[in-house]
């Protein structure tokens, strides 16, 4: 992957993280930085999964790849949110 691909994956990851957070109902107890990091990781993993299924490169918008990435981001945000809820604050 070239540097331009990495930079675009990070920018797309920011969008993916926000969309993944918006896909969840209710309020999440995590900040914007963890949301963005989850989005970046989801973007990379989603691209790899889409490539594994052979749907990474399609004509037009890669809707299947986007759905995989958003689903992974929503899962990641949900897991982080649940992990935060278990901590006892004093």
N, CA, C and O of each residue as an XYZ file, in Angstrom:
360
protein
N       0.856     -1.173      0.000
C       0.000      0.000      0.000
C       0.898      1.232      0.000
O       1.839      1.324      0.789
N       0.605      2.167     -0.881
C       1.382      3.392     -0.980
C       0.958      4.380      0.092
O      -0.077      4.208      0.736
N       1.772      5.424      0.278
C       1.480      6.423      1.306
C       0.160      7.138      1.035
O      -0.553      7.482      1.977
N      -0.177      7.367     -0.225
C      -1.458      8.013     -0.538
C      -2.626      7.114     -0.148
O      -3.672      7.598      0.284
N      -2.447      5.813     -0.301
C      -3.483      4.868      0.105
C      -3.659      4.841      1.616
O      -4.778      4.707      2.110
N      -2.554      4.968      2.353
C      -2.624      4.990      3.811
C      -3.301      6.260      4.291
O      -4.142      6.216      5.189
N      -2.939      7.399      3.694
C      -3.557      8.672      4.078
C      -5.051      8.662      3.770
O      -5.856      9.114      4.584
N      -5.423      8.150      2.606
C      -6.846      8.106      2.274
C      -7.589      7.131      3.185
O      -8.750      7.367      3.518
N      -6.937      6.036      3.595
C      -7.571      5.091      4.519
C      -7.800      5.739      5.879
O      -8.806      5.466      6.533
N      -6.881      6.589      6.306
C      -7.055      7.292      7.580
C      -8.202      8.283      7.495
O      -9.023      8.367      8.408
N      -8.260      9.031      6.404
C      -9.353     10.001      6.237
C     -10.695      9.262      6.146
O     -11.672      9.660      6.781
N     -10.735      8.216      5.376
C     -11.960      7.421      5.266
C     -12.284      6.778      6.613
O     -13.453      6.643      6.975
N     -11.246      6.381      7.356
C     -11.450      5.796      8.677
C     -12.129      6.747      9.645
O     -12.933      6.325     10.476
N     -11.813      8.020      9.542
C     -12.483      9.022     10.381
C     -13.971      9.037     10.078
O     -14.800      9.029     10.988
N     -14.297      9.058      8.809
C     -15.703      9.050      8.397
C     -16.377      7.745      8.826
O     -17.504      7.756      9.321
N     -15.684      6.629      8.635
C     -16.226      5.317      9.004
C     -16.507      5.254     10.501
O     -17.545      4.739     10.917
N     -15.589      5.775     11.311
C     -15.786      5.771     12.759
C     -17.012      6.555     13.177
O     -17.787      6.109     14.023
N     -17.187      7.724     12.583
C     -18.354      8.555     12.911
C     -19.637      7.863     12.447
O     -20.631      7.854     13.173
N     -19.624      7.289     11.253
C     -20.816      6.582     10.765
C     -21.121      5.344     11.613
O     -22.283      5.035     11.874
N     -20.076      4.644     12.037
C     -20.280      3.492     12.906
C     -20.892      3.891     14.234
O     -21.735      3.180     14.780
N     -20.464      5.027     14.749
C     -21.026      5.533     16.005
C     -22.483      5.948     15.825
O     -23.322      5.695     16.689
N     -22.770      6.585     14.700
C     -24.151      7.006     14.427
C     -25.084      5.821     14.185
O     -26.294      5.933     14.380
N     -24.528      4.691     13.762
C     -25.354      3.509     13.499
C     -25.863      2.871     14.786
O     -26.811      2.086     14.756
N     -25.244      3.199     15.905
C     -25.646      2.622     17.189
C     -26.723      3.492     17.846
O     -26.640      4.720     17.802
N     -27.719      2.865     18.447
C     -28.736      3.649     19.149
C     -28.215      4.144     20.496
O     -27.336      3.524     21.095
N     -28.748      5.235     20.953
C     -28.406      5.747     22.278
C     -27.098      6.507     22.309
O     -26.511      6.841     21.279
N     -26.671      6.765     23.520
C     -25.459      7.551     23.747
C     -24.289      6.616     24.025
O     -24.429      5.645     24.769
N     -23.139      6.908     23.431
C     -21.942      6.133     23.692
C     -21.046      6.928     24.638
O     -20.965      8.153     24.554
N     -20.376      6.212     25.537
C     -19.551      6.851     26.555
C     -18.072      6.872     26.174
O     -17.216      6.799     27.055
N     -17.760      6.969     24.913
C     -16.365      7.064     24.493
C     -16.183      8.376     23.746
O     -17.130      8.928     23.187
N     -14.962      8.857     23.748
C     -14.655     10.133     23.122
C     -14.481     10.036     21.620
O     -14.632      8.971     21.021
N     -14.162     11.166     21.033
C     -14.018     11.231     19.578
C     -12.724     10.550     19.118
O     -12.703      9.929     18.055
N     -11.647     10.657     19.903
C     -10.385     10.028     19.497
C     -10.497      8.502     19.423
O     -10.063      7.916     18.431
N     -11.068      7.834     20.444
C     -11.259      6.377     20.292
C     -12.190      6.025     19.126
O     -12.001      5.007     18.459
N     -13.188      6.865     18.888
C     -14.095      6.628     17.763
C     -13.335      6.684     16.440
O     -13.536      5.840     15.566
N     -12.467      7.674     16.297
C     -11.676      7.814     15.073
C     -10.710      6.638     14.924
O     -10.558      6.093     13.830
N     -10.060      6.248     16.018
C      -9.132      5.120     15.944
C      -9.839      3.832     15.565
O      -9.318      3.047     14.772
N     -11.022      3.607     16.126
C     -11.816      2.433     15.749
C     -12.166      2.509     14.260
O     -12.120      1.499     13.558
N     -12.510      3.692     13.786
C     -12.843      3.862     12.370
C     -11.678      3.561     11.453
O     -11.853      2.934     10.408
N     -10.481      4.004     11.836
C      -9.298      3.744     11.007
C      -9.005      2.243     10.967
O      -8.730      1.687      9.903
N      -9.064      1.597     12.123
C      -8.838      0.143     12.163
C      -9.917     -0.584     11.354
O      -9.616     -1.524     10.618
N     -11.172     -0.147     11.492
C     -12.272     -0.765     10.744
C     -12.097     -0.567      9.241
O     -12.440     -1.450      8.454
N     -11.567      0.583      8.841
C     -11.342      0.832      7.413
C     -10.304     -0.137      6.853
O     -10.494     -0.706      5.778
N      -9.209     -0.321      7.585
C      -8.177     -1.253      7.121
C      -8.685     -2.697      7.123
O      -8.504     -3.422      6.144
N      -9.320     -3.113      8.219
C      -9.839     -4.482      8.295
C     -10.948     -4.723      7.272
O     -11.000     -5.780      6.643
N     -11.826     -3.745      7.110
C     -12.916     -3.878      6.140
C     -12.405     -4.011      4.721
O     -12.951     -4.773      3.924
N     -11.350     -3.262      4.404
C     -10.749     -3.377      3.069
C     -10.149     -4.759      2.865
O     -10.273     -5.346      1.790
N      -9.497     -5.275      3.902
C      -8.894     -6.610      3.800
C      -9.969     -7.683      3.649
O      -9.814     -8.610      2.854
N     -11.045     -7.562      4.399
C     -12.139     -8.528      4.298
C     -12.796     -8.445      2.927
O     -13.097     -9.469      2.314
N     -13.019     -7.228      2.448
C     -13.620     -7.056      1.118
C     -12.720     -7.643      0.038
O     -13.209     -8.245     -0.919
N     -11.412     -7.473      0.184
C     -10.474     -8.055     -0.781
C     -10.529     -9.580     -0.722
O     -10.426    -10.253     -1.748
N     -10.694    -10.122      0.492
C     -10.798    -11.574      0.640
C     -12.024    -12.145     -0.045
O     -11.992    -13.252     -0.582
N     -13.110    -11.375     -0.021
C     -14.343    -11.807     -0.696
C     -14.362    -11.426     -2.174
O     -15.266    -11.826     -2.908
N     -13.366    -10.653     -2.611
C     -13.291    -10.247     -4.007
C     -14.235     -9.119     -4.382
O     -14.587     -8.975     -5.553
N     -14.653     -8.312     -3.408
C     -15.583     -7.212     -3.699
C     -14.953     -5.847     -3.432
O     -15.664     -4.848     -3.320
N     -13.624     -5.798     -3.329
C     -12.958     -4.540     -3.032
C     -13.008     -3.575     -4.217
O     -13.234     -2.379     -4.034
N     -12.801     -4.078     -5.401
C     -12.800     -3.241     -6.600
C     -14.039     -3.543     -7.436
O     -14.147     -4.607     -8.044
N     -14.965     -2.597     -7.458
C     -16.171     -2.730     -8.273
C     -16.350     -1.465     -9.092
O     -15.689     -0.457     -8.842
N     -17.227     -1.517    -10.050
C     -17.542     -0.318    -10.821
C     -18.389      0.617     -9.966
O     -19.378      0.189     -9.371
N     -18.013      1.865     -9.902
C     -18.770      2.829     -9.113
C     -18.382      2.789     -7.643
O     -17.232      2.515     -7.300
N     -19.342      3.061     -6.787
C     -19.107      3.099     -5.346
C     -19.024      1.679     -4.807
O     -19.813      0.813     -5.185
N     -18.071      1.448     -3.929
C     -17.892      0.121     -3.328
C     -18.788     -0.008     -2.101
O     -18.314      0.050     -0.967
N     -20.083     -0.181     -2.336
C     -21.063     -0.211     -1.248
C     -20.834     -1.359     -0.286
O     -20.980     -1.186      0.924
N     -20.483     -2.513     -0.790
C     -20.282     -3.679      0.072
C     -19.098     -3.442      1.002
O     -19.168     -3.754      2.191
N     -18.016     -2.893      0.468
C     -16.851     -2.591      1.293
C     -17.199     -1.558      2.371
O     -16.785     -1.699      3.522
N     -17.955     -0.525      2.002
C     -18.379      0.495      2.969
C     -19.234     -0.119      4.065
O     -19.057      0.203      5.241
N     -20.155     -0.996      3.697
C     -21.012     -1.627      4.702
C     -20.204     -2.501      5.660
O     -20.475     -2.519      6.861
N     -19.232     -3.212      5.145
C     -18.361     -4.019      6.002
C     -17.604     -3.110      6.969
O     -17.530     -3.396      8.164
N     -17.047     -2.025      6.456
C     -16.276     -1.110      7.289
C     -17.145     -0.446      8.355
O     -16.734     -0.345      9.510
N     -18.327      0.002      7.983
C     -19.222      0.647      8.949
C     -19.679     -0.351     10.003
O     -19.766     -0.017     11.185
N     -19.973     -1.578      9.575
C     -20.357     -2.618     10.533
C     -19.245     -2.918     11.523
O     -19.502     -3.077     12.716
N     -18.009     -2.997     11.039
C     -16.877     -3.225     11.936
C     -16.685     -2.047     12.888
O     -16.380     -2.245     14.064
N     -16.861     -0.836     12.393
C     -16.726      0.344     13.254
C     -17.809      0.363     14.323
O     -17.530      0.673     15.481
N     -19.037      0.037     13.950
C     -20.127     -0.009     14.929
C     -19.839     -1.078     15.988
O     -20.082     -0.860     17.175
N     -19.327     -2.222     15.560
C     -18.972     -3.280     16.502
C     -17.866     -2.813     17.447
O     -17.943     -3.034     18.655
N     -16.844     -2.172     16.899
C     -15.735     -1.682     17.716
C     -16.166     -0.621     18.716
O     -15.765     -0.659     19.879
N     -16.986      0.330     18.264
C     -17.483      1.375     19.168
C     -18.343      0.748     20.256
O     -18.255      1.139     21.420
N     -19.158     -0.205     19.894
C     -20.015     -0.879     20.866
C     -19.187     -1.622     21.913
O     -19.491     -1.562     23.105
N     -18.149     -2.316     21.473
C     -17.291     -3.043     22.407
C     -16.555     -2.091     23.347
O     -16.457     -2.357     24.545
N     -16.044     -0.993     22.815
C     -15.383     -0.011     23.669
C     -16.352      0.617     24.653
O     -16.007      0.842     25.813
N     -17.550      0.898     24.202
C     -18.563      1.507     25.061
C     -18.935      0.564     26.198
O     -19.068      0.995     27.343
N     -19.101     -0.693     25.894
C     -19.442     -1.678     26.934
C     -18.285     -1.863     27.907
O     -18.501     -2.052     29.104
N     -17.068     -1.809     27.400
C     -15.901     -1.917     28.266
C     -15.791     -0.739     29.214
O     -15.363     -0.896     30.358
N     -16.171      0.427     28.754
C     -16.164      1.618     29.603
C     -17.245      1.562     30.652
O     -17.061      2.077     31.755
N     -18.377      0.943     30.334
C     -19.491      0.875     31.272
C     -19.203     -0.016     32.465
O     -19.834      0.139     33.511
N     -18.268     -0.946     32.335
C     -17.958     -1.879     33.414
C     -17.024     -1.281     34.454
O     -16.964     -1.770     35.582
N     -16.299     -0.232     34.093
C     -15.380      0.381     35.037
C     -16.130      1.134     36.115
O     -17.144      1.781     35.852
N     -15.631      1.046     37.306
C     -16.240      1.760     38.429
C     -15.494      3.078     38.588
O     -14.275      3.096     38.758
N     -16.230      4.167     38.533
C     -15.627      5.497     38.701
C     -15.829      5.967     40.137
O     -16.879      5.745     40.740
N     -14.821      6.608     40.659
C     -14.891      7.105     42.042
C     -15.003      8.588     42.071
O     -15.073      9.181     43.148
